[in-house]
Amino acid sequence: MYESYYRFSAKPFQLSPDPRFFYGSKGHRRAMAYLEYGLSLGEGFIVITGEVGAGKTTLVRNLLRQLESENIIAAQLVSTQMDADDTLRSVAATLGLEHEGINKSALLKNLEDYLVAATRQGKRVLLVVDEAQNLTPRAVEELRMLSNFQTNERSLVQTFLLGQPEFRGILQSQDMQQLRQRVIASYHLGPMDADETRGYIEHRLKMVGWVGNPSFSDAAFAELHGFTGGIPRRINTFCDRLLLYGYLEEKGRFDVAEISEVIQDLRKEVAHQDPVPYGATRPIDGNSTAAPEEGGAALTQRVEQMERSLNRILPIVRKILYVVSEKNAGEGGAEAGRGPA
């Protein structure tokens, strides 16, 4: 919708990880160096942790894109609360091996045969496990056992574990002692600072043909960083909404006022609200909790706030409907102009 208004070639802030938009902040460059170092060793486990939306998956996909011409077989596995056997079956399925209706010993034999054959062909198998914090201890043990498959010269499989911050604590537990001994490198991917946040936004905009429209004030970038905390996925969500707002309000420049307007709208949405204790309700400003009972003044304030929200939304809805109706009318006219065949 806003892409044509700002003359973009595509959406600059989509939520799905896309290695084409990879931005090398200081933290992301360092994490990439750890991945490349671990890959050069060809064995053991590499652990990358970070907040939700910090860019862990994009990081690995960017690495894999660089390795497309090399003899790397990458198997990507998103971990859920799977038990040990399910984990092995998922690995086998990702590699295209038989995995249903066979026992564990046959499953392991299939995996070992595949890994040996890949090595003989000069190929390396890389297992990438996302959401590693969801792995059960038994599932982790099965992954560790896979690392025991090796020839005289080298290990047959290498594993990257990507997880949220709590995975660091999980690794320190007594159950993970043997896995820790196999970890050859680990890195925690933190949020970007204010300058990196600005660079990240400008980088993604330039990737779709941005030449300064819309423009951002320095204060707008600072406000935007404060709200998103420098987390890439939060930045993407916010900037996508900001550009939609700019299109609907016909804005060519964003300052603190525009950033604050979008922040207030997002704070009223469930996806952008902090958790609320059970039995409490969220007040209008979205910053604290209140008792379930509301007095007359509070109720009046809530109604007035709803009215103000509707007054802001209605013009936006009208504009969307107008654009859609104009587009449909144009298509109808073109169809009529062609006449019968």
C-alpha positions in Angstrom: 0.0 0.0 0.0 2.6 2.6 1.0 5.3 1.1 -1.3 4.0 2.9 -4.4 3.4 6.2 -2.4 7.0 6.3 -1.4 8.2 4.7 -4.6 9.7 1.7 -2.9 10.4 -1.5 -4.9 9.3 -3.7 -2.1 8.3 -3.7 1.6 11.5 -2.7 3.6 10.3 -3.9 7.0 8.8 -7.3 6.5 8.8 -9.5 9.6 10.0 -12.8 8.0 13.8 -13.3 8.1 15.3 -12.3 4.8 19.1 -12.6 4.4 19.0 -10.0 1.6 18.3 -7.3 4.2 21.1 -8.5 6.6 22.6 -5.5 8.4 26.0 -5.9 10.0 25.8 -4.2 13.3 28.7 -4.6 15.7 27.0 -7.5 17.5 25.8 -9.2 14.3 29.3 -9.0 12.7 30.8 -10.5 15.8 28.2 -13.3 15.9 28.8 -13.9 12.2 32.6 -14.2 12.9 31.9 -16.8 15.6 29.7 -18.8 13.2 32.4 -18.7 10.5 35.1 -19.7 12.9 33.0 -22.6 14.2 32.3 -23.7 10.6 35.9 -23.6 9.7 36.6 -26.1 12.5 33.9 -28.4 11.2 33.0 -30.0 14.5 31.2 -29.5 17.9 28.5 -27.0 18.8 28.2 -23.3 18.2 25.7 -21.5 20.4 24.1 -18.2 19.5 21.6 -16.7 22.0 19.6 -13.5 21.9 16.2 -11.8 22.6 13.1 -12.7 20.6 13.5 -10.8 17.3 17.2 -10.1 17.8 18.1 -11.5 14.3 19.5 -14.9 15.1 17.7 -16.7 12.3 18.5 -14.0 9.8 22.1 -14.3 10.9 22.3 -18.0 10.1 20.4 -17.6 6.8 22.9 -15.0 5.7 25.7 -17.4 6.5 24.0 -20.2 4.6 23.4 -17.9 1.6 27.2 -17.2 1.5 27.8 -21.0 1.6 25.4 -21.9 -1.2 28.3 -22.6 -3.7 30.2 -24.8 -1.2 29.6 -28.4 -0.3 27.4 -27.8 2.7 24.2 -29.7 3.4 22.3 -27.6 5.9 19.4 -29.1 7.8 17.3 -26.6 9.7 15.2 -27.7 12.6 12.8 -25.5 14.7 12.7 -27.0 18.1 9.4 -27.5 20.0 8.8 -29.6 23.1 9.8 -32.8 21.3 11.1 -35.9 23.1 14.3 -37.5 22.1 12.9 -39.8 19.4 10.9 -37.0 17.8 14.1 -35.0 17.6 16.0 -37.7 15.8 13.0 -38.3 13.5 12.8 -34.6 12.7 16.6 -34.5 11.8 16.1 -37.5 9.6 13.0 -36.0 7.9 14.9 -32.7 7.3 17.6 -34.7 5.5 15.0 -36.6 3.5 15.6 -40.0 5.2 13.1 -42.7 6.1 11.9 -42.0 9.6 8.4 -43.3 10.1 7.6 -46.8 11.4 11.2 -47.7 12.2 12.8 -48.2 15.6 15.5 -46.0 17.1 18.4 -48.2 16.2 17.3 -48.3 12.5 16.9 -44.5 12.6 20.4 -44.0 13.9 21.8 -46.4 11.3 20.1 -44.4 8.6 21.5 -41.2 9.9 25.0 -42.6 10.2 25.0 -44.1 6.7 23.8 -40.8 5.3 26.5 -38.8 7.1 29.2 -41.2 6.0 28.0 -41.1 2.4 28.0 -37.3 2.5 31.5 -37.2 3.8 32.8 -39.5 1.1 31.3 -37.2 -1.5 33.2 -34.3 0.0 30.1 -32.7 1.6 29.6 -31.4 5.1 26.4 -31.7 7.1 25.4 -28.7 9.2 22.4 -29.1 11.6 20.8 -25.7 12.6 18.5 -26.0 15.6 16.3 -22.9 16.3 14.5 -22.2 19.5 17.0 -24.4 21.3 15.6 -23.3 24.7 12.7 -25.7 24.1 14.8 -28.8 23.8 14.4 -31.3 26.6 17.5 -32.7 28.3 17.0 -36.0 26.5 16.6 -34.3 23.2 19.9 -32.4 23.8 21.6 -35.7 24.7 20.5 -37.2 21.4 21.9 -34.3 19.5 25.2 -34.7 21.4 25.2 -38.4 20.6 25.0 -37.5 16.9 28.2 -35.5 17.3 29.9 -38.9 18.1 29.5 -40.0 14.5 32.9 -39.4 13.0 35.6 -40.8 10.8 39.3 -41.0 11.7 39.8 -37.5 10.3 36.7 -35.5 11.2 33.3 -35.3 12.7 30.4 -36.2 10.4 28.0 -33.5 11.6 28.2 -30.0 13.2 25.4 -28.3 15.1 24.4 -24.7 15.5 22.1 -24.0 18.5 20.1 -20.8 18.4 18.1 -19.9 21.5 16.6 -17.2 23.6 18.5 -15.8 26.6 17.3 -18.5 29.0 19.2 -21.1 27.0 22.4 -19.7 28.5 21.1 -20.7 31.9 20.0 -24.1 30.7 23.5 -24.8 29.4 24.9 -24.2 32.9 22.8 -26.9 34.4 24.3 -30.2 35.6 22.5 -32.1 32.8 24.3 -30.1 30.2 27.8 -30.8 31.3 28.7 -33.1 28.5 27.2 -30.7 25.9 29.2 -27.8 27.3 32.4 -29.7 26.7 31.4 -29.9 23.0 30.7 -26.2 22.6 33.6 -24.6 20.7 32.1 -21.1 20.6 29.1 -19.2 21.9 27.9 -15.6 21.6 25.0 -13.6 23.0 23.4 -11.2 20.4 22.3 -8.1 22.2 20.2 -5.1 21.0 21.5 -2.4 18.7 22.5 1.0 20.1 20.9 4.2 18.8 23.4 4.8 16.0 23.1 1.2 14.8 19.3 1.4 14.9 19.4 4.4 12.6 21.9 2.6 10.3 19.6 -0.5 10.3 16.5 1.6 9.3 18.4 3.5 6.6 20.0 0.3 5.3 16.7 -1.5 4.8 15.1 1.6 3.2 18.0 1.9 0.7 17.6 -1.7 -0.2 14.1 -0.9 -1.7 15.2 2.4 -3.4 14.8 5.0 -0.7 16.3 8.4 -1.7 15.2 10.5 1.3 11.4 10.3 1.1 10.2 10.1 3.7 12.9 11.8 5.8 13.5 11.4 9.5 14.6 14.0 12.1 17.4 13.1 14.5 14.9 13.3 17.3 12.6 10.9 15.5 15.4 8.2 15.3 16.1 8.7 19.0 12.5 8.3 19.9 12.1 5.2 17.7 15.2 3.6 19.3 13.8 4.2 22.8 10.5 2.5 22.0 11.9 -0.5 20.1 14.9 -1.1 22.4 17.1 -1.7 19.3 15.6 -5.1 18.6 15.3 -5.7 14.8 11.9 -7.3 14.8 10.4 -4.6 16.9 12.0 -2.0 14.7 10.5 -3.7 11.6 7.0 -3.8 13.2 7.2 -0.2 14.2 8.6 1.2 11.0 6.1 -0.8 8.9 3.3 0.8 10.9 4.9 4.2 10.7 5.2 4.1 6.9 1.5 3.1 6.7 0.6 6.0 8.9 2.7 8.3 6.7 1.0 7.1 3.6 -2.5 7.6 5.1 -1.7 11.0 6.5 0.4 12.0 3.5 3.6 12.6 5.5 6.9 13.2 3.8 8.8 13.7 7.0 8.7 12.0 10.4 9.5 13.9 13.6 8.8 13.2 17.3 5.1 14.0 16.9 4.6 11.4 14.2 6.6 8.8 16.2 4.7 9.5 19.3 1.4 9.2 17.5 2.2 5.7 16.2 3.6 4.7 19.6 0.3 5.6 21.3 -1.7 3.6 18.7 0.6 0.5 19.2 0.4 0.7 23.0 -3.4 0.1 22.7 -2.9 -3.2 20.8 -2.5 -6.5 22.5 0.8 -7.4 20.7 2.5 -4.4 22.0 1.3 -4.3 25.6 3.3 -5.5 28.6 1.8 -8.5 30.6 -1.0 -7.6 33.0 -1.5 -9.5 36.3 -4.5 -11.8 36.3 -7.6 -10.0 37.6 -6.4 -6.5 36.7 -7.2 -4.3 33.7 -5.0 -2.1 31.7 -5.7 1.6 31.9 -6.0 3.9 28.9 -2.3 4.9 28.8 -1.2 1.2 28.8 1.6 1.9 31.3 0.2 0.4 34.5 -2.6 -1.7 35.9 -5.7 -0.8 37.8 -8.3 -2.7 39.8 -11.1 -4.3 37.9 -13.7 -1.8 39.3 -13.9 1.6 37.6 -15.4 4.7 39.0 -17.5 7.2 37.0 -14.5 9.4 36.3 -12.4 6.5 35.0 -15.3 5.2 32.8 -15.9 8.7 31.4 -12.2 9.0 30.6 -12.2 5.6 28.9 -15.2 6.6 26.7 -13.5 9.9 25.7 -10.4 8.1 24.8 -12.3 5.6 22.6 -14.0 8.6 20.9 -10.6 10.2 20.2 -9.3 6.9 18.8 -12.4 6.6 16.5 -12.0 10.1 15.3 -8.4 9.3 14.3 -9.3 6.0 12.7 -12.4 7.0 10.6 -10.5 9.3 8.2 -8.0 6.5 7.6 -10.7 3.9 6.9 -12.4 6.4 4.5 -9.1 6.9 2.6 -8.6 3.1 2.3 -12.1 2.6 1.0 -11.7 5.5 -1.4 -8.4 4.0 -2.8 -10.0 0.6 -3.1 -13.1 1.9 -4.9 -11.0 4.0 -7.3 -8.9 1.0 -8.1 -12.0 -1.2 -8.7 -13.6 1.6 -10.8 -10.5 1.9 -13.0 -10.3 -1.9 -13.5 -14.0 -1.9 -14.4 -13.6 0.9 -16.9 -10.6 -0.8 -18.6 -12.6 -4.1 -18.8 -15.6 -2.2 -20.4 -13.3 -0.4 -22.8 -12.0 -3.7 -24.2 -15.6 -4.8 -25.1 -16.6 -8.3 -26.1 -14.1 -10.5 -27.9 
